[in-house]
Amino acid sequence: MAWNADTEASGGGYSSLSPGPSYQDGLARAGNTRGVPDVAANADSSTAMALEYGDGELRPAPGTSASAPLWAGVIALADQQAGHSLGFINPAIYAIARGPAYHRAFHDVVTGDNSVIWPTGIFVGYNAGPGWDPVTGWGSPNAQYLVPLLARTSRSGA
């Protein structure tokens, strides 16, 4: 489910400044502008990963503070398996997500939204849905399958 805690929610949507990159061509929901995010990770402090602090205590690591390092780790593993830096991986991620391995390489998030509730009213966001969406992108990684696919895709020039 897309992360939403009433007054807080994941970001996402469409840029009013950036045109859509070629690797997003054909995404029904993206149109002609840059859609974000490309991918997601679990950001809910009650279910996301934990970090051990210097005092030995485990604490929740919610939001971007957890998801960005998680994705950096996935890409580092793919770099290592490929034997070189993969560089800009967005085209490879989109190629994999559009292929037959999508549901093995990603956990598709199909429910939830990023609307928020404030005292002044509800700010309606976007809904998650099958495939790419402007709340969770292609979804969260299944590193066991995604890492070797990224390493292999980078060698084939995709």
Backbone as CSV, one residue per row, in Angstrom:
resi,resn,N_x,N_y,N_z,CA_x,CA_y,CA_z,C_x,C_y,C_z
1,MET,0.840,-1.178,0.000,0.000,0.000,0.000,0.885,1.241,0.000
2,ALA,0.491,2.241,-0.754,1.213,3.509,-0.761,1.174,4.111,0.645
3,TRP,2.259,4.754,1.037,2.336,5.282,2.396,1.529,6.567,2.521
4,ASN,0.663,6.557,3.528,-0.175,7.706,3.801,-0.555,7.657,5.273
5,ALA,-0.183,8.698,6.018,-0.495,8.780,7.442,-1.298,10.046,7.728
6,ASP,-2.339,10.269,6.986,-3.241,11.423,7.096,-2.552,12.756,6.814
7,THR,-1.691,13.243,7.728,-1.052,14.537,7.509,0.308,14.397,6.821
8,GLU,0.729,13.174,6.570,1.984,12.909,5.872,1.729,11.823,4.834
9,ALA,2.422,11.911,3.722,2.279,10.891,2.686,3.495,10.944,1.778
10,SER,3.632,9.921,0.965,4.723,9.914,-0.001,4.498,11.015,-1.034
11,GLY,5.562,11.405,-1.690,5.463,12.409,-2.741,5.057,11.769,-4.054
12,GLY,5.232,12.509,-5.112,4.936,11.980,-6.439,4.065,12.916,-7.227
13,GLY,3.981,12.647,-8.512,3.160,13.459,-9.388,3.869,13.708,-10.705
14,TYR,3.630,14.878,-11.271,4.140,15.221,-12.589,4.784,16.593,-12.548
15,SER,5.920,16.719,-13.198,6.645,17.978,-13.222,5.939,18.991,-14.118
16,SER,5.923,20.235,-13.681,5.407,21.295,-14.537,6.554,21.956,-15.297
17,LEU,7.799,21.536,-15.011,8.973,22.133,-15.635,9.737,21.182,-16.554
18,SER,9.781,19.904,-16.209,10.612,18.963,-16.960,9.795,18.139,-17.932
19,PRO,10.241,18.071,-19.177,9.561,17.201,-20.132,9.829,15.743,-19.786
20,GLY,8.978,14.869,-20.260,9.157,13.448,-20.001,10.396,12.912,-20.694
21,PRO,11.212,12.146,-19.983,12.392,11.553,-20.607,11.978,10.420,-21.555
22,SER,12.827,10.091,-22.486,12.482,9.077,-23.484,12.178,7.728,-22.851
23,TYR,12.835,7.381,-21.737,12.558,6.082,-21.126,11.155,6.016,-20.523
24,GLN,10.469,7.158,-20.377,9.087,7.149,-19.910,8.083,7.197,-21.066
25,ASP,8.556,7.217,-22.305,7.644,7.232,-23.446,6.661,6.071,-23.352
26,GLY,5.410,6.374,-23.611,4.391,5.327,-23.622,3.737,5.038,-22.286
27,LEU,4.188,5.667,-21.212,3.521,5.469,-19.920,2.190,6.206,-19.966
28,ALA,1.117,5.476,-19.871,-0.215,6.062,-20.032,-0.458,7.219,-19.078
29,ARG,-0.002,7.104,-17.852,-0.303,8.125,-16.862,0.648,9.317,-16.925
30,ALA,1.828,9.151,-17.530,2.839,10.207,-17.476,2.607,11.321,-18.493
31,GLY,2.021,11.021,-19.625,1.815,12.058,-20.637,3.129,12.576,-21.170
32,ASN,3.231,13.891,-21.342,4.438,14.497,-21.913,5.361,15.112,-20.876
33,THR,5.069,14.967,-19.594,5.914,15.557,-18.566,6.576,14.466,-17.738
34,ARG,7.595,14.845,-17.000,8.340,13.909,-16.161,7.461,13.449,-15.023
35,GLY,7.244,12.150,-14.935,6.504,11.572,-13.823,7.452,11.077,-12.757
36,VAL,7.125,11.313,-11.514,7.939,10.835,-10.390,7.028,10.224,-9.340
37,PRO,7.536,9.250,-8.611,8.883,8.702,-8.574,9.068,7.604,-9.621
38,ASP,10.317,7.165,-9.771,10.601,6.036,-10.653,10.384,4.724,-9.910
39,VAL,10.739,4.703,-8.633,10.662,3.503,-7.804,10.255,3.901,-6.388
40,ALA,10.075,2.917,-5.546,9.665,3.169,-4.166,10.404,2.230,-3.215
41,ALA,10.189,2.451,-1.936,10.674,1.561,-0.886,9.762,1.762,0.321
42,ASN,9.760,0.824,1.221,8.908,0.902,2.400,9.355,2.070,3.281
43,ALA,8.463,3.024,3.509,8.801,4.220,4.282,8.019,4.337,5.591
44,ASP,7.169,3.397,5.874,6.339,3.447,7.070,7.180,3.075,8.290
45,SER,7.234,3.950,9.284,8.095,3.699,10.442,7.692,2.459,11.232
46,SER,6.480,1.982,11.068,6.073,0.786,11.811,6.438,-0.517,11.097
47,THR,6.773,-0.459,9.810,7.098,-1.686,9.075,8.390,-1.597,8.277
48,ALA,8.988,-0.423,8.172,10.209,-0.253,7.377,11.407,-0.819,8.118
49,MET,12.562,-0.737,7.486,13.766,-1.285,8.102,14.145,-0.507,9.353
50,ALA,14.942,-1.156,10.169,15.431,-0.544,11.402,16.913,-0.243,11.249
51,LEU,17.367,0.795,11.923,18.781,1.138,11.968,19.280,0.979,13.394
52,GLU,20.503,0.449,13.529,21.101,0.346,14.851,21.960,1.583,15.070
53,TYR,21.682,2.271,16.139,22.429,3.477,16.475,23.607,3.110,17.360
54,GLY,24.494,4.045,17.621,25.695,3.803,18.399,25.439,3.231,19.772
55,ASP,24.253,3.481,20.319,23.940,2.971,21.650,23.408,1.538,21.595
56,GLY,23.374,0.931,20.409,22.894,-0.439,20.263,21.394,-0.555,20.100
57,GLU,20.691,0.558,20.208,19.237,0.531,20.092,18.812,0.533,18.625
58,LEU,17.814,-0.280,18.318,17.228,-0.278,16.980,16.097,0.730,16.944
59,ARG,16.112,1.569,15.923,15.059,2.565,15.756,14.543,2.496,14.319
60,PRO,13.286,2.870,14.115,12.755,2.836,12.750,13.462,3.849,11.857
61,ALA,13.585,3.487,10.597,14.207,4.374,9.608,13.168,4.661,8.535
62,PRO,12.308,5.644,8.773,11.235,5.899,7.814,11.635,6.836,6.682
63,GLY,10.818,6.860,5.659,10.926,7.831,4.577,12.171,7.701,3.731
64,THR,12.560,8.829,3.162,13.717,8.893,2.280,14.994,8.502,3.010
65,SER,15.039,8.730,4.320,16.213,8.371,5.106,16.503,6.877,5.058
66,ALA,15.505,6.086,4.775,15.704,4.644,4.629,15.693,4.221,3.171
67,SER,14.782,4.772,2.383,14.623,4.282,1.016,15.792,4.651,0.113
68,ALA,16.372,5.832,0.268,17.512,6.209,-0.581,18.718,5.303,-0.324
69,PRO,19.109,5.040,0.933,20.213,4.111,1.156,19.880,2.677,0.709
70,LEU,18.630,2.269,0.843,18.250,0.938,0.374,18.491,0.823,-1.124
71,TRP,18.032,1.817,-1.887,18.236,1.787,-3.334,19.715,1.922,-3.681
72,ALA,20.464,2.724,-2.932,21.907,2.829,-3.179,22.574,1.470,-2.989
73,GLY,22.132,0.723,-2.000,22.670,-0.619,-1.775,22.334,-1.574,-2.905
74,VAL,21.104,-1.507,-3.396,20.693,-2.358,-4.525,21.563,-2.054,-5.741
75,ILE,21.765,-0.780,-6.032,22.567,-0.395,-7.193,24.031,-0.771,-6.992
76,ALA,24.545,-0.623,-5.774,25.930,-1.021,-5.496,26.115,-2.520,-5.729
77,LEU,25.146,-3.326,-5.323,25.223,-4.770,-5.570,25.196,-5.070,-7.068
78,ALA,24.362,-4.344,-7.808,24.304,-4.546,-9.261,25.612,-4.101,-9.921
79,ASP,26.182,-2.977,-9.474,27.487,-2.529,-9.980,28.531,-3.624,-9.758
80,GLN,28.539,-4.174,-8.542,29.511,-5.204,-8.194,29.331,-6.431,-9.077
81,GLN,28.094,-6.861,-9.270,27.848,-8.034,-10.089,28.206,-7.783,-11.554
82,ALA,27.974,-6.566,-12.034,28.309,-6.226,-13.419,29.822,-6.057,-13.601
83,GLY,30.521,-5.765,-12.519,31.963,-5.558,-12.602,32.349,-4.143,-12.999
84,HIS,31.377,-3.234,-13.013,31.630,-1.832,-13.348,30.431,-1.009,-12.897
85,SER,30.624,0.306,-12.884,29.517,1.184,-12.519,28.446,1.128,-13.602
86,LEU,27.214,1.004,-13.190,26.111,0.983,-14.149,25.751,2.378,-14.627
87,GLY,26.212,3.398,-13.908,25.888,4.762,-14.306,24.409,5.057,-14.115
88,PHE,23.846,5.814,-15.025,22.439,6.218,-14.957,21.561,5.003,-15.252
89,ILE,20.838,4.512,-14.254,20.122,3.237,-14.390,18.654,3.362,-14.760
90,ASN,18.125,4.577,-14.814,16.686,4.703,-15.092,16.243,3.978,-16.358
91,PRO,16.949,4.123,-17.496,16.508,3.381,-18.684,16.473,1.871,-18.453
92,ALA,17.437,1.330,-17.718,17.458,-0.104,-17.430,16.291,-0.497,-16.524
93,ILE,15.996,0.325,-15.526,14.869,0.036,-14.633,13.564,-0.007,-15.428
94,TYR,13.375,0.959,-16.304,12.151,0.997,-17.104,12.084,-0.179,-18.083
95,ALA,13.232,-0.554,-18.655,13.249,-1.700,-19.571,12.872,-2.984,-18.828
96,ILE,13.417,-3.178,-17.648,13.094,-4.370,-16.855,11.620,-4.345,-16.454
97,ALA,11.150,-3.190,-15.995,9.763,-3.083,-15.532,8.760,-3.298,-16.659
98,ARG,9.147,-3.019,-17.873,8.252,-3.219,-19.016,8.339,-4.628,-19.586
99,GLY,9.226,-5.432,-19.042,9.441,-6.776,-19.565,8.769,-7.856,-18.736
100,PRO,9.011,-9.106,-19.104,8.353,-10.240,-18.440,8.788,-10.463,-16.989
101,ALA,9.909,-9.888,-16.580,10.400,-10.097,-15.213,9.865,-9.066,-14.223
102,TYR,9.005,-8.158,-14.675,8.543,-7.067,-13.812,8.065,-7.546,-12.449
103,HIS,7.153,-8.491,-12.411,6.556,-8.897,-11.132,7.482,-9.756,-10.276
104,ARG,8.619,-10.165,-10.819,9.637,-10.817,-9.989,10.643,-9.791,-9.477
105,ALA,10.935,-8.764,-10.266,11.959,-7.777,-9.906,11.432,-6.654,-9.018
106,PHE,10.129,-6.425,-9.074,9.519,-5.339,-8.300,8.278,-5.840,-7.570
107,HIS,8.021,-5.228,-6.420,6.765,-5.444,-5.708,5.852,-4.304,-6.136
108,ASP,4.925,-4.598,-7.029,4.017,-3.582,-7.559,3.048,-3.152,-6.464
109,VAL,3.004,-1.860,-6.180,2.097,-1.313,-5.169,0.837,-0.852,-5.902
110,VAL,-0.284,-1.466,-5.571,-1.506,-1.201,-6.339,-2.613,-0.524,-5.532
111,THR,-2.393,-0.291,-4.247,-3.421,0.354,-3.432,-2.832,1.542,-2.675
112,GLY,-3.704,2.422,-2.254,-3.303,3.581,-1.461,-3.176,4.827,-2.312
113,ASP,-2.889,5.938,-1.648,-2.733,7.216,-2.337,-1.814,8.109,-1.525
114,ASN,-1.532,9.289,-2.057,-0.688,10.231,-1.328,-1.431,11.531,-1.012
115,SER,-2.719,11.408,-0.756,-3.508,12.560,-0.299,-3.157,12.872,1.150
116,VAL,-3.301,14.124,1.548,-3.050,14.511,2.936,-4.220,15.317,3.476
117,ILE,-4.403,15.213,4.780,-5.489,15.917,5.463,-4.882,16.992,6.356
118,TRP,-5.305,18.224,6.140,-4.864,19.348,6.952,-6.095,19.997,7.563
119,PRO,-5.913,20.816,8.591,-7.069,21.512,9.169,-7.814,22.361,8.139
120,THR,-7.103,22.797,7.108,-7.731,23.623,6.077,-8.409,22.800,4.980
121,GLY,-8.257,21.485,5.035,-8.926,20.642,4.048,-8.081,19.474,3.574
122,ILE,-8.628,18.733,2.660,-7.950,17.570,2.096,-7.273,17.980,0.792
123,PHE,-6.002,17.637,0.677,-5.267,17.859,-0.562,-5.207,16.516,-1.275
124,VAL,-5.969,16.415,-2.343,-6.092,15.150,-3.055,-4.830,14.889,-3.864
125,GLY,-4.265,13.722,-3.648,-3.054,13.328,-4.362,-3.382,12.377,-5.495
126,TYR,-2.524,11.409,-5.678,-2.663,10.426,-6.744,-2.879,9.046,-6.133
127,ASN,-3.487,8.171,-6.907,-3.715,6.790,-6.471,-2.643,5.872,-7.019
128,ALA,-2.251,4.896,-6.214,-1.385,3.819,-6.695,-2.229,2.916,-7.576
129,GLY,-1.591,2.229,-8.490,-2.299,1.313,-9.377,-1.323,0.362,-10.033
130,PRO,-1.824,-0.578,-10.813,-0.945,-1.551,-11.464,0.088,-0.894,-12.376
131,GLY,1.300,-1.404,-12.346,2.378,-0.845,-13.159,2.880,0.455,-12.567
132,TRP,3.448,1.298,-13.414,3.975,2.575,-12.931,2.829,3.494,-12.520
133,ASP,3.012,4.181,-11.402,2.044,5.193,-10.976,2.787,6.337,-10.301
134,PRO,2.145,7.527,-10.182,2.817,8.702,-9.633,2.854,8.748,-8.108
135,VAL,2.700,7.609,-7.472,2.827,7.529,-6.016,3.991,6.613,-5.659
136,THR,4.100,5.467,-6.339,5.117,4.470,-6.009,5.980,4.072,-7.210
137,GLY,5.883,4.783,-8.319,6.669,4.422,-9.497,6.375,2.980,-9.900
138,TRP,7.422,2.217,-10.141,7.265,0.794,-10.494,7.100,-0.076,-9.260
139,GLY,7.325,0.482,-8.071,7.196,-0.279,-6.836,8.532,-0.422,-6.143
140,SER,8.573,-1.299,-5.168,9.795,-1.512,-4.394,10.581,-2.687,-4.978
141,PRO,11.893,-2.722,-4.717,12.730,-3.737,-5.357,12.645,-5.105,-4.692
142,ASN,12.742,-6.133,-5.499,13.034,-7.480,-5.022,14.472,-7.712,-5.474
143,ALA,15.416,-7.356,-4.614,16.835,-7.325,-4.983,17.342,-8.663,-5.504
144,GLN,16.815,-9.754,-4.998,17.261,-11.078,-5.442,17.130,-11.221,-6.963
145,TYR,16.079,-10.680,-7.539,15.859,-10.757,-8.985,16.342,-9.514,-9.718
146,LEU,16.169,-8.347,-9.102,16.492,-7.102,-9.780,17.989,-6.916,-9.983
147,VAL,18.793,-7.234,-8.994,20.236,-7.009,-9.087,20.842,-7.714,-10.308
148,PRO,20.631,-9.024,-10.483,21.229,-9.651,-11.671,20.642,-9.138,-12.982
149,LEU,19.374,-8.757,-12.974,18.784,-8.197,-14.188,19.425,-6.860,-14.546
150,LEU,19.646,-6.014,-13.554,20.315,-4.738,-13.811,21.730,-4.970,-14.340
151,ALA,22.455,-5.887,-13.717,23.825,-6.176,-14.153,23.835,-6.697,-15.579
152,ARG,22.908,-7.571,-15.909,22.830,-8.155,-17.255,22.355,-7.107,-18.274
153,THR,21.358,-6.294,-17.900,20.833,-5.280,-18.807,21.914,-4.265,-19.143
154,SER,22.752,-3.913,-18.172,23.789,-2.930,-18.427,24.819,-3.461,-19.419
155,ARG,25.063,-4.770,-19.414,26.027,-5.362,-20.356,25.466,-5.407,-21.772
156,SER,24.126,-5.486,-21.878,23.532,-5.583,-23.202,23.309,-4.208,-23.835
157,GLY,23.580,-3.137,-23.049,23.460,-1.785,-23.600,22.065,-1.214,-23.538
158,ALA,21.146,-1.858,-22.803,19.781,-1.329,-22.702,19.730,-0.150,-21.777
